Amino acid sequence: MSSNPTFKLISFSICPYVQRPRIVLLEKHIEHEIEYIDLQHPPVWFHEISPLEKVPVLVVNGEALFESMPISEYLDEITPGSLYPEDPFRKAQHRAWIEFGNDMLGQHFALASAKDEKEFKKARGTLAERLDTLEDVLGAGPYFAGKAFGMVDVVYAPLFRFTRELQRLIGVELVTDETPKVAAWAAQLLERPAVVAAVPASFSEDYVAFLRRLGGVASQRLA
Amino acid sequence: MSSNPTFKLISFSICPYVQRPRIVLLEKHIEHEIEYIDLQHPPVWFHEISPLEKVPVLVVNGEALFESMPISEYLDEITPGSLYPEDPFRKAQHRAWIEFGNDMLGQHFALASAKDEKEFKKARGTLAERLDTLEDVLGAGPYFAGKAFGMVDVVYAPLFRFTRELQRLIGVELVTDETPKVAAWAAQLLERPAVVAAVPASFSEDYVAFLRRLGGVASQRLA
């Protein structure tokens, strides 16, 4: 690694996984370029650098790195400070709750793409149950593990951006007063400057287009 | 963390994710207990310590840690030496190929559970394409990144154990001479003592029972 690496993040507007390294880049004040691609019609070079044709990809001095968590942890490791606790056991717990967040993003997709009311209700119910579980593990806040913003926060911020959009667009209440700690956490995350800046100005519009493309119950409920 | 932590791994016979920490425990000569549970009928205490009701869980001095990679990386971090390269970029690349391996385990499940010939062929085709991709990134071996056995090897060993079983049981050829580097890698992994010892003696029998329970094309092809 040269002492002045250059970074380019290959991105897609509404992708929650892209937001992870983007938030880390912003939090850690790492200079970088962003290139947005259309995942519906990816450029020919994309398969070469992303074997599963997923974003994000981080191009470091011309060499590509794929997968959101390896990229985010790499950026964290090469810069001062860490978004993880120092203790290996606590760090592993944070990583486990990140996996839990991955599952919740899967449930968000199930909700957004549900083809009938039954599927929609099932996904909403699973998300509600996951939010209850989170409520039990959260402490005094404002962030997942207390005062310091960390990698778990990086991962959940894009999820709460989705739940806020769903509430606004189709009135489905996910993060409510019934889980007050989660609600306070989500509000904190969505005000964090790096989180706000992690998506393009077209995000809401692109999310609506995404729901319409999925063509499920959620899209039928759009105004 | 006390200087003499006790470790208990909560396991399920054929689970490929359980094999990860088990291989790390064996490779790093960490004393541990194993408790096998029946995931079809999990004990009542299990949901408490594993919010997604998945194995593995590692109980460290009575405190539970869930998710295979956080557990495996924790065990690697608290013991001398590392199953990852020291350079952060190379380490991140290894983690990215681990995610690729996760996708392949998903494809294995798609193959094992395919309900008709079309689904079966599709999953087999995807696995074949993924194996071609791996062939392109492998070097001179014997392991993923050369002479040292590492975390990528830990993750792919359980996958190759499945492909070997499928070949033996129903004659589906996945790892063949067409990808000679992958074939040599798989053979090396499946001979590694920690890999051999990572599953119970009942593994093959349990895998057959698993295929029968799935009731798909693969189970119909069993003798």
Interface residues (C-beta under 8 A of the other chain):
Chain A: M1 P51 L52 V60 E63 L65 F66 E67 M69 P70 I71 E73 Y74 E77 I78 D87 P88 F89 K91 A92 Q93 R95 A96 E99 F100 D103 R130 T133
Chain B: M1 P51 L52 V60 E63 L65 F66 E67 M69 P70 I71 E73 Y74 E77 I78 D87 P88 F89 K91 A92 Q93 R95 A96 E99 F100 D103 R130 T133
